[in-house]
Amino acid sequence: MTTITPSAVGQPLDRVDGRPKVTGSARYSAEIPIPDMAYAYVVGSRIAAGRVTGIDPGAAMEEDGVLAVLTHRNLPRIAEQPPLVPSLAGTAAPGQTFFPMQDDTVHYAGQPIAIVVADTWERAQHAGRLLRVSYEETTPVTTLDQGRDQAYEPARIFGGWIPGHMERGDVEAGLREADVRVEGTYTYAANNHNPIEPSSTTAQWDGDNLLLYDGTQGVNATQMTVSRLLGVPMSQIRVVAHYVGGSFGCKAMVHAHSSLAAMAARETGRPVKLALTREQMFTSVGHREEQEQHVTLGATREGRLTAVRHHKLSPTSHFDDWAEPSVGTSSQIYACPNYEGGYRLFRANTMTPTFMRAPGEASGMYALECSMDELAHALGMDPIELRLRNHTDVDAMSGFPWSSSGLRECYERGARRFGWAGRDPRPGTRREGNWLIGTGMATASYPVAPLANPQRARARIYADGTAVVQAATPDFGTGVATVMTQVAADALGMRVDRCRFENGDTDLPNIAAAVGSAGSGMISAAVHNTATALRRQLIDRAVGDPRSPLHGADPDDVVVHDGVMTAATASEAYTDLLRRNFLPDAEASGQWDPPAHDIPYGTMTFGAQFAEVAVDAELGVVRVRRMTGAFAPGRVLNAKTARSQLMGGMLWGLGQALLEANHMDPDTGRWVSSGLGEYLVAVNADAPDVDVELIEVEDTIVNPLGVKGVGEIGQVGVAAAIANAVHHATGRRVRKLPITIEDLL
């Protein structure tokens, strides 16, 4: 078997894009300089339900520099509305099956009802505020209390990928058999995305060809979605996203602004930049929905689960049955013969919710893991011991063995690093001055996303001894360009500093949107397979070349290191082979075909998370002092970027637990918070010490390198660990997110 000398994969290499980002030379989609640029400002509806009865553009059109006012009366009709399919499917991925400004109906506050295009952003924004809009308003439905009586059970959710109801065994019988039973209702405020870079698209037409600079997690998803909406062949659309300033789900699906920018550019005959304001981010790119979850657990006195019931209620839009899949992992991760889970939705005056970091798991595991902590307390059992007694080596829903696990090691090593041993289980027993001190833990799990289409890449080695590997995927802050350079270098048998990864352009080989922690696995698989094919191509050429020192050698005996092929005592560099054959370069295209969805394995990433909190006994203020997370993500491609992803996820989990909340005004249907002045996110002053342990486990099923991803799982168990620590500190069980001062007074 041909071998190489691995030297780059796993190493904590610095980011290759660090310098351009720090120096400001990196160009994001709203920073692309194009001559004769025009600027589009979106005018959103002031009401949440009803219709637009009139839009008078007169005053706006009289302003200097205004080029056009587009409304439902003069905006072209879309060619086709693609179905709501998650972007990881490798197809068109609209954020909702509703495209604005096609008629006068208003479905939600902030819905685009007009676009003003002018020669400067300031003029477009000013003119937009001069539009005189009249409405016929109806009563909106926005909150859980308003929609509870209208709820229905959907057949499927999440773009049709996930059933609306799941069960095994007999839950009622399991609850009757239980010696101990805990039951609770958990409520969650809505969350909004706030990456550093608000979403934006710059559109430029050249005849019938369209160029888009788009802030997106998947340039191919944008290309396919805009193609379907505008009726323009994909071959005539190019999408570029070299740098994306964060996403966390809001740029995973393709929302209306990308196509609206292209429509405005076509109507005005000029390049158009459409950049959402921070306020518009709250109404234009989806959100994590408000929700209510009810969990019931039954167990024997020995702590063996006999039944799990997990139900969820949440609002969805008028057009789509969307709910983040919060009850999925509760059916899988613990050995329990009886399970029932399901969703209830109601139609609300809101846009369709969308992916948000750890979509479903971050909320579902909060309810499950707080319930497990409550069960452990009722049984007088250590929380880790309860989980170990219900540990399973198989996916409890399918019965298939895990492709890899490592969960036991996560419990053991995480507990050791955190100092869990010797913990007094009695709530409220540890105090430091006025601070009540508590510790808590939770299991973290996140499924390995199923992919539907082949992932592709291209590799080229030049006669000067350098190499470039290409794939369309953008880098939205995860470090993909760095990590894929490492993967390519090892697969080619070259030094990292001789390799380069090019990405973020639909002119490069197709890669699905990097969502659901799938990016590192699917992209590395395509890069590895392609670079391996190119290495084999050069070895085959060398052993078949009478002039090569390797002529006649068995290709499987050739070892490649630093660009030199060696078999026994004979060797030849890639550069010598290419130059002797008058080849300026050698190239290979390749792909990775994901495993079939019906493979007989469960695929999940596991972790264990621990938190220590201090609660002011008089004021109810919660301070997270430290957090530890131990994770088993398969193979780690870059220790530095992986730790950074996990640390970021854990800090976001802190924000989810204690800070992030938005609410709809039940009368107006508007978000109460629409900016970072009111919507609280964790900042440096909130950040405690964060300790991350990486536990590599071998996985030969998920992809060639055994990579399962770390982008999502860092957040999954944090809120539960903090909530369990708050209970340990105070004796008070809070079943809502975020936990506020009022909950503890």
C-alpha positions in Angstrom: 0.0 0.0 0.0 1.3 3.4 -0.9 2.1 5.4 2.2 2.9 9.0 3.0 4.4 10.5 6.1 1.7 12.4 8.0 3.0 15.5 9.5 0.4 18.2 9.2 -3.0 16.8 10.1 -3.8 17.3 13.8 -1.1 20.0 14.3 -2.2 23.3 15.9 -1.1 25.4 12.8 -1.8 29.1 12.7 -4.5 30.2 10.3 -3.4 30.9 6.8 -6.0 33.7 6.5 -5.0 35.3 9.8 -2.8 38.1 8.3 -5.4 39.4 5.7 -8.1 39.4 8.4 -5.9 41.2 11.0 -4.6 43.8 8.5 -7.9 44.5 6.9 -6.9 43.3 3.4 -9.6 40.6 3.5 -12.6 41.6 1.4 -16.1 40.6 2.6 -19.2 40.7 0.4 -20.1 44.2 1.3 -16.5 45.5 0.7 -16.0 44.5 -2.9 -15.3 47.8 -4.9 -17.2 47.8 -8.1 -17.3 50.9 -10.4 -20.7 52.7 -10.7 -22.1 50.9 -7.7 -25.7 51.6 -6.6 -27.1 50.8 -3.1 -30.3 49.1 -2.1 -32.2 49.7 1.1 -35.0 47.3 2.1 -38.1 48.8 3.6 -39.8 46.4 6.0 -43.5 46.2 6.9 -44.5 48.0 10.1 -47.3 45.6 10.7 -47.2 41.9 11.3 -50.5 40.8 9.7 -52.7 42.3 7.0 -52.0 43.8 3.6 -50.4 46.8 2.0 -53.1 49.1 0.6 -50.8 51.7 -0.9 -47.2 52.8 -1.4 -46.6 56.3 -2.6 -43.0 56.6 -3.9 -43.4 60.2 -5.0 -41.3 61.9 -2.3 -38.6 59.3 -2.4 -38.2 59.5 -6.2 -37.8 63.3 -6.0 -34.7 62.9 -3.9 -31.3 63.3 -5.5 -29.6 60.1 -6.6 -32.6 57.9 -6.3 -32.7 55.4 -9.2 -35.7 53.2 -8.5 -38.4 52.3 -6.0 -39.4 48.6 -6.3 -42.6 47.3 -4.8 -45.0 44.4 -5.4 -46.5 46.4 -8.2 -43.3 46.6 -10.3 -40.9 44.0 -9.1 -40.7 41.1 -11.6 -42.4 37.8 -10.6 -40.1 35.0 -9.5 -39.7 32.1 -12.0 -40.2 29.3 -9.5 -40.3 28.9 -5.7 -38.0 26.0 -4.7 -39.1 23.8 -1.8 -37.7 24.2 1.7 -34.8 21.7 1.7 -31.9 22.0 4.2 -28.8 23.4 2.5 -26.8 20.3 3.4 -28.8 18.4 0.8 -26.8 20.1 -2.0 -29.8 21.6 -3.7 -31.5 25.0 -3.8 -32.1 26.1 -0.2 -34.4 29.0 0.2 -34.8 30.2 3.8 -38.6 29.9 3.4 -41.1 29.0 0.7 -42.3 32.6 0.5 -40.7 35.3 -1.6 -41.6 38.9 -0.7 -43.0 41.6 -2.8 -45.0 39.3 -5.0 -48.4 40.5 -3.7 -49.8 42.9 -1.1 -50.1 40.4 1.7 -48.1 41.0 4.9 -47.2 37.9 6.9 -44.8 39.2 9.5 -43.3 42.5 10.8 -40.2 43.5 8.9 -41.2 41.6 5.8 -39.8 43.5 2.7 -42.4 45.6 1.0 -40.2 47.9 -1.0 -36.6 48.4 -2.1 -35.1 51.9 -2.8 -32.0 52.0 -5.0 -29.8 55.1 -5.0 -26.3 56.2 -5.8 -25.3 56.2 -2.2 -26.3 54.1 0.8 -27.3 57.2 2.8 -29.6 58.5 0.0 -31.2 55.1 -0.4 -31.9 54.8 3.3 -33.2 58.4 3.5 -35.5 57.9 0.6 -36.8 54.7 2.0 -38.0 56.6 5.0 -39.9 59.0 2.8 -42.1 56.3 1.4 -45.8 56.7 2.4 -47.2 53.3 3.1 -50.8 52.5 4.1 -52.0 49.2 5.5 -55.1 47.2 6.3 -54.1 45.5 9.6 -55.4 42.3 11.1 -54.7 40.8 14.5 -51.4 38.9 14.5 -50.6 35.6 16.2 -47.1 35.4 17.5 -46.7 33.9 21.0 -47.1 30.5 22.5 -50.1 31.5 24.5 -51.8 33.0 21.5 -51.2 29.9 19.3 -51.4 27.0 21.7 -55.1 26.2 21.0 -54.4 26.2 17.2 -51.5 23.8 17.3 -51.3 20.7 15.0 -49.0 17.8 14.6 -47.0 18.0 11.4 -46.2 14.9 9.4 -42.6 16.0 9.0 -40.5 19.0 10.0 -37.1 20.5 9.1 -37.7 20.7 5.4 -39.4 17.3 5.4 -36.3 15.5 6.6 -37.5 14.5 10.1 -40.7 12.9 11.1 -43.1 14.9 13.3 -43.6 11.9 15.7 -41.3 9.1 16.8 -41.9 6.2 19.2 -40.7 2.8 20.3 -42.1 0.4 22.9 -44.9 1.5 25.2 -44.2 4.7 27.1 -47.3 4.5 29.3 -46.3 0.9 30.3 -42.8 2.1 31.0 -44.0 4.9 33.2 -46.2 2.5 35.2 -43.2 0.3 35.8 -41.1 3.2 37.0 -40.3 3.5 40.7 -39.3 7.1 40.3 -40.8 9.6 37.9 -39.8 13.2 37.1 -41.7 15.6 34.8 -41.2 19.1 33.8 -42.1 21.8 31.3 -39.2 23.9 29.9 -39.6 27.2 28.1 -37.3 29.0 25.8 -37.2 32.6 24.6 -36.5 33.1 20.9 -32.9 33.7 19.9 -31.6 35.8 17.0 -28.4 35.5 15.0 -25.8 38.2 15.4 -22.6 37.4 13.5 -20.1 40.3 13.3 -20.9 40.6 9.6 -24.6 41.3 8.8 -25.8 39.5 5.7 -25.1 41.3 2.4 -25.1 40.6 -1.3 -23.4 42.6 -4.1 -24.9 41.8 -7.6 -23.5 42.7 -11.0 -24.9 41.7 -14.4 -22.8 41.4 -17.6 -25.4 40.8 -20.2 -27.2 37.7 -19.2 -24.5 36.6 -16.7 -24.8 37.4 -13.0 -22.0 37.7 -10.5 -22.9 37.7 -6.8 -20.6 38.5 -3.9 -22.7 36.9 -1.1 -22.2 36.3 2.6 -23.1 32.6 2.6 -22.2 29.2 4.1 -22.6 27.7 0.7 -21.9 29.4 -2.6 -23.4 26.6 -4.6 -26.6 26.7 -2.5 -26.9 30.5 -3.3 -26.2 29.8 -7.0 -28.9 27.1 -7.2 -31.4 29.1 -5.2 -31.0 32.3 -7.2 -31.1 30.3 -10.4 -34.5 28.8 -9.6 -36.0 32.0 -8.3 -34.8 34.2 -11.2 -35.1 31.6 -13.9 -31.4 32.1 -14.9 -29.4 29.0 -15.8 -26.8 28.0 -13.2 -24.1 28.3 -15.9 -24.8 32.0 -16.0 -24.5 32.6 -12.3 -21.2 32.9 -10.4 -21.2 33.3 -6.6 -18.1 34.4 -4.7 -17.6 34.3 -0.9 -13.9 34.4 -0.1 -14.5 35.8 3.4 -17.6 35.5 5.5 -17.8 37.2 8.9 -19.6 34.5 10.9 -22.9 32.8 10.3 -24.0 30.4 13.0 -26.9 29.3 10.8 -28.3 32.6 9.5 -26.2 32.2 6.3 -26.8 28.5 5.9 -30.1 28.9 4.1 -30.5 31.4 1.3 -32.7 34.3 2.2 -34.5 36.8 -0.1 -31.9 39.6 -0.1 -29.6 37.6 -2.4 -32.2 37.5 -5.2 -33.5 40.9 -4.4 -30.1 42.4 -5.0 -29.9 40.7 -8.3 -33.4 41.9 -9.3 -32.5 45.5 -8.3 -29.3 45.3 -10.3 -31.1 44.1 -13.4 -33.8 46.7 -13.1 -31.4 49.6 -12.7 -28.7 48.4 -15.1 -26.0 49.0 -12.4 -24.2 46.9 -9.9 -26.2 46.9 -6.6 -25.1 46.3 -3.1 -27.8 45.2 -0.6 -26.6 45.1 3.0 -29.0 44.3 5.8 -28.8 46.6 8.8 -28.3 45.1 12.3 -32.0 45.7 13.0 -33.0 43.9 9.8 -31.0 40.9 10.8 -33.7 40.3 13.4 -36.5 40.0 10.7 -34.7 38.8 7.6 -32.6 35.7 8.1 -34.6 33.4 10.4 -34.1 32.8 14.1 -34.3 30.1 16.8 -38.0 29.9 17.6 -39.7 30.4 21.0 -40.6 27.0 22.3 -41.9 24.9 25.1 -40.7 21.4 25.8 -42.3 18.8 28.1 -40.1 15.9 29.4 -41.2 12.9 31.4 -38.7 10.3 32.7 -39.4 7.1 34.5 -36.7 4.9 36.1 -36.1 2.0 38.5 -34.7 2.7 41.9 -31.4 1.5 40.5 -31.5 4.3 38.0 -32.4 2.3 34.8 -34.6 4.4 32.5 -38.0 2.7 31.8 -39.5 5.5 29.7 -38.7 8.8 28.1 -41.4 11.2 26.7 -40.3 14.4 25.0 -42.8 16.8 23.3 -42.2 20.2 21.9 -44.6 23.1 21.0 -43.4 26.1 18.8 -44.5 28.6 16.3 -43.8 28.3 12.6 -44.5 30.5 9.6 -47.7 30.5 7.5 -45.8 28.7 4.8 -43.5 26.0 6.3 -43.6 23.2 8.9 -40.3 24.2 10.4 -39.1 23.3 13.9 -35.6 22.7 15.0 -35.4 19.0 15.8 -35.1 19.2 19.6 -36.5 15.8 20.5 -34.2 13.8 18.2 -31.2 13.0 20.4 -33.4 12.2 23.5 -34.5 9.1 21.5 -31.0 7.9 20.8 -28.4 8.5 23.5 -29.7 6.5 26.5 -30.6 2.9 26.8 -34.4 3.0 27.4 -37.0 0.5 26.0 -39.8 3.0 25.7 -39.7 6.4 24.0 -42.2 8.8 22.6 -41.3 12.2 21.0 -43.2 14.6 18.9 -43.8 18.2 17.7 -46.7 20.5 17.7 -46.7 23.6 15.6 -49.0 26.6 15.1 -49.1 29.1 12.3 -47.7 32.5 13.5 -47.0 35.8 12.0 -43.3 35.2 11.7 -40.8 34.3 9.0 -39.8 30.7 8.9 -37.3 29.9 11.7 -34.0 28.5 10.6 -30.7 26.8 11.7 -29.1 28.3 14.7 -25.9 26.8 16.2 -26.6 23.2 17.4 -30.2 23.5 15.9 -32.4 21.4 18.1 -29.7 19.8 20.2 -28.9 23.0 22.1 -32.5 23.3 23.2 -33.5 19.6 23.4 -30.5 18.5 25.4 -31.2 21.3 27.9 -34.6 19.8 28.7 -33.4 16.2 28.7 -30.2 16.8 30.7 -31.9 19.0 33.3 -34.5 16.2 33.7 -31.7 13.6 34.1 -30.1 15.8 36.8 -33.5 16.0 38.6 -33.8 12.2 38.3 -30.3 11.8 39.8 -31.2 14.0 42.7 -34.5 12.1 43.3 -32.6 8.8 43.3 -29.8 10.1 45.5 -27.3 9.2 42.8 -24.3 10.9 41.3 -25.4 12.5 37.9 -22.5 10.9 36.1 -23.3 7.5 37.6 -26.9 7.8 36.4 -25.7 8.5 32.9 -23.3 5.6 32.9 -26.0 3.2 34.1 -28.0 4.2 31.0 -25.1 4.3 28.6 -25.6 2.5 25.3 -23.2 1.3 22.7 -26.0 1.4 20.1 -28.3 4.1 18.8 -31.3 3.4 21.0 -33.8 4.3 18.3 -32.4 2.3 15.4 -30.5 -0.4 17.4 -27.5 0.1 15.2 -24.0 0.3 16.8 -22.4 3.7 17.0 -19.8 4.2 14.2 -17.6 5.5 17.1 -18.4 6.8 20.6 -15.9 7.8 23.2 -18.6 9.0 25.6 -17.4 7.0 28.6 -13.9 8.5 28.1 -15.5 12.0 27.9 -17.3 11.4 31.3 -14.1 10.1 32.9 -11.6 12.6 31.6 -13.9 15.6 31.8 -14.8 14.8 35.4 -11.1 14.4 36.3 -10.1 17.7 34.7 -13.0 19.5 36.3 -12.4 18.0 39.7 -15.9 16.4 40.0 -14.8 13.7 42.6 -15.7 14.5 46.1 -18.5 16.8 45.2 -21.1 17.2 48.0 -24.4 16.4 46.2 -26.5 18.4 48.6 -27.7 21.7 47.1 -26.8 24.9 48.9 -24.0 23.5 51.1 -21.1 25.4 49.7 -20.7 29.1 50.3 -18.1 31.7 49.8 -19.2 34.9 51.5 -22.4 35.9 49.9 -21.9 33.6 47.0 -23.6 30.2 46.8 -21.3 27.8 44.8 -22.6 25.0 42.7 -21.4 22.5 40.1 -23.3 20.7 37.3 -22.7 18.5 34.3 -24.5 17.4 31.2 -24.0 15.0 28.3 -23.5 16.6 24.9 -24.3 14.9 21.6 -24.7 16.0 18.0 -25.6 13.8 15.0 -23.2 13.5 12.1 -25.2 15.2 9.4 -26.4 12.9 6.5 -25.3 14.3 3.1 -27.2 13.7 -0.1 -24.7 14.4 -2.9 -21.1 13.8 -3.8 -18.6 16.4 -2.6 -15.9 17.4 -5.1 -12.4 19.0 -5.3 -9.6 19.6 -7.7 -5.8 19.3 -7.1 -2.8 20.5 -9.1 0.9 20.1 -8.5 3.3 22.4 -10.4 6.7 21.7 -11.7 8.1 24.3 -9.3 7.1 22.0 -6.4 4.0 23.9 -5.2 0.5 22.6 -5.1 -3.0 24.1 -5.1 -6.2 22.3 -4.0 -9.6 23.8 -4.8 -13.2 23.5 -3.6 -16.1 25.9 -3.7 -16.7 26.0 0.1 -16.5 29.4 1.8 -14.7 30.0 5.1 -17.1 31.6 7.5 -14.6 31.8 10.4 -14.1 28.1 11.0 -10.5 27.9 9.6 -11.4 25.7 6.7 -8.7 27.1 4.4 -6.0 26.3 7.0 -7.3 22.8 7.8 -7.7 21.8 4.2 -4.2 22.9 3.4 -3.1 20.5 6.1 -5.2 17.7 4.7 -3.9 18.3 1.1 -0.3 18.5 2.2 -0.5 15.1 4.0 -2.4 13.4 1.1 0.1 14.7 -1.4 3.1 14.0 0.8 4.3 17.6 0.7 5.1 20.3 3.2 2.2 22.6 4.3 4.1 25.7 3.2 4.2 24.3 -0.4 0.5 23.9 -0.6 -2.4 26.3 -1.0 -6.2 25.9 -0.7 -8.4 28.0 -2.9 -12.1 28.2 -2.0 -15.3 30.3 -1.9 -16.2 30.4 -5.6 -18.8 28.5 -7.7 -16.2 28.3 -10.5 -14.5 25.7 -8.3 -15.7 22.1 -7.7 -19.0 21.9 -5.9 -19.3 21.4 -2.2 -22.6 21.5 -0.2 -23.1 24.2 2.3 -21.0 23.6 5.4 -23.8 23.3 8.0 -24.5 21.0 10.9 -20.8 20.4 11.7 -20.6 18.6 8.3 -18.0 20.9 6.8 -14.8 19.5 8.1 -15.8 15.9 7.3 -17.2 16.4 3.9 -14.6 18.9 2.6 -11.7 16.9 4.0 -13.0 13.8 2.4 -13.2 15.4 -1.0 -9.8 17.0 -0.6 -8.2 13.8 0.7 -9.6 11.7 -2.1 -8.6 14.1 -4.8 -5.1 14.8 -3.5 -4.6 11.0 -3.0 -5.7 10.4 -6.6 -3.2 13.0 -7.8 -0.4 11.5 -5.7 -1.2 8.0 -7.2 -1.3 9.5 -10.7 2.3 10.8 -10.3 3.5 7.5 -8.7 2.0 5.5 -11.5 3.7 7.8 -14.1 7.1 7.4 -12.3 7.0 3.6 -12.0 6.0 3.3 -15.6 8.7 5.7 -16.9 11.9 3.9 -18.0 13.8 7.1 -17.2 12.7 7.3 -13.6 14.7 5.8 -10.8 11.4 4.3 -9.6 10.8 2.4 -12.9 9.4 -1.0 -12.3 8.7 -0.5 -8.6 5.4 -1.6 -7.1 3.3 1.5 -6.7 2.1 0.2 -3.3 5.6 0.3 -2.0 6.3 3.9 -2.8 6.5 6.3 0.2 6.1 10.1 -0.4 7.6 12.7 1.9 8.4 16.3 1.2 7.4 15.8 -2.4 9.9 13.0 -3.0 8.7 9.5 -4.0 10.8 6.7 -2.5 10.8 2.9 -2.9 13.7 1.0 -1.2 16.8 3.0 -2.2 15.4 4.7 -5.3 13.7 8.1 -5.2 12.5 10.9 -7.4 11.0 14.2 -6.6 7.6 15.3 -8.1 9.5 18.2 -9.7 12.0 16.1 -11.5 9.3 13.8 -12.9 7.3 16.7 -14.2 10.2 18.6 -15.7 11.6 15.6 -17.4 8.3 15.0 -19.1 7.9 18.7 -20.0 4.8 18.9 -17.8 4.2 22.3 -16.2 1.8 20.6 -13.9 -0.3 17.6 -13.1 -4.0 17.7 -12.2 -6.7 15.5 -10.8 -10.3 16.0 -10.0 -12.0 13.8 -7.4 -14.9 13.4 -5.1 -16.3 11.7 -2.0 -19.6 9.9 -2.1 -21.2 10.1 1.4 -22.4 6.9 3.0 -26.0 5.8 2.2 -28.5 7.1 4.7 -29.5 3.5 5.6 -26.1 2.3 6.7 -26.3 0.0 9.7 -24.6 2.4 12.1 -25.6 5.3 14.3 -23.4 8.3 13.8 -23.1 10.8 16.6 -20.4 13.1 18.2 -20.3 12.9 22.0 -19.1 15.0 24.8 -19.4 15.8 28.5 -19.6 19.3 29.9 -19.1 20.7 33.4 -19.7 24.1 34.9 -19.2 25.9 38.2 -21.3 28.8 39.1 -21.5 31.4 41.9 -25.0 32.8 42.7 -25.4 35.9 44.8 -27.7 34.8 47.6 -29.4 38.2 47.9 -29.3 39.6 44.3 -29.8 36.4 42.3 -26.9 37.3 40.0 -25.3 34.2 38.4 -21.6 34.2 37.5 -20.1 31.2 35.7 -16.7 30.7 37.2 -15.3 27.9 35.0 -16.3 25.4 32.4 -14.8 22.1 31.2 -15.7 20.2 28.1 -14.4 16.8 27.0 -15.3 15.9 23.4 -14.8 12.9 21.1 -15.1 14.3 17.6 -13.4 11.5 15.7 -10.1 12.6 14.1 -9.0 16.2 14.9 -7.6 17.9 11.8 -6.2 21.0 13.6 -6.0 21.1 17.4 -6.0 24.9 17.5 -9.0 25.6 15.3 -10.9 22.7 16.9 -10.3 24.1 20.4 -11.3 27.5 19.2 -14.6 26.2 17.8 -15.4 24.3 20.9 -14.5 27.2 23.2 -16.7 29.5 21.1 -19.6 27.1 21.3 -19.2 26.8 25.1 -19.2 30.6 25.5 -22.3 30.8 23.3 -23.9 28.1 25.5 -23.3 30.5 28.5 -25.1 33.2 26.6 -27.9 30.8 25.8 -28.2 29.9 29.5 -28.1 33.4 31.1 -28.4 36.2 28.5 -29.9 35.6 25.1 -33.7 36.3 24.8 -36.1 37.9 22.4 -39.8 38.2 22.6 -42.6 39.1 20.3 -45.0 41.9 21.4 -48.3 40.0 21.3 -50.2 43.2 20.1 -47.8 44.4 17.3 -46.1 41.1 16.4 -42.7 42.9 16.5 -39.5 41.8 18.2 -39.0 43.7 21.5 -35.2 43.7 20.9 -33.8 44.6 17.5 -30.2 45.5 18.2 -27.2 44.6 20.3 -28.1 47.4 22.7 -31.1 45.3 23.9 -30.3 41.8 22.8 -27.7 40.5 25.2 -24.8 38.3 24.1 -21.9 37.1 26.2 -18.8 39.4 26.2 -15.3 39.1 27.6 -16.5 40.2 31.0 -18.9 37.3 31.1 -16.3 34.7 30.0 -14.9 32.3 32.6 -12.0 30.0 32.3 -12.8 27.4 29.6 -11.0 24.1 29.6 -11.3 21.9 26.5 -10.2 18.2 26.2 -10.1 16.5 22.8 -10.4 12.7 22.8 -9.7 11.3 19.4 -11.6 8.1 18.5 -11.2 6.1 15.3 -14.2 6.1 13.0 -14.0 4.2 9.7 -17.6 4.8 8.7 -18.4 8.5 8.5 -15.7 9.5 6.0 -12.2 8.6 4.9 -10.4 10.6 7.7 -12.9 9.7 10.4 -13.8 13.3 11.0 -17.1 14.1 12.8 -16.8 17.8 13.4 -16.8 20.2 16.4 -18.7 23.3 15.2 -22.0 22.5 17.0 -21.4 20.2 19.9 -19.5 22.8 22.0 -22.8 24.5 22.7 -25.0 21.5 23.3 -24.6 20.6 26.9 -23.6 24.0 28.4 -27.0 25.4 29.3 -28.0 22.3 31.1 -24.6 22.1 32.9 -25.1 25.7 34.1 -28.7 25.2 35.0 -27.8 22.1 37.0 -25.0 24.0 38.7 -27.5 26.7 39.6 -29.8 24.1 41.2 -26.8 22.6 43.1 -25.9 26.1 44.4 -29.4 27.3 45.4 -31.7 24.3 45.5 -33.9 26.0 43.0 -34.8 24.2 39.7 -35.2 26.8 36.9 -36.9 25.4 33.8 -36.6 28.3 31.4 -33.9 29.9 29.2 -32.4 32.2 29.8 -32.1 32.0 33.6 -32.6 35.5 34.9 -32.2 37.3 38.2 -35.9 37.3 38.7 -36.0 33.5 38.5 -33.7 33.2 41.6 -35.1 35.9 43.8 
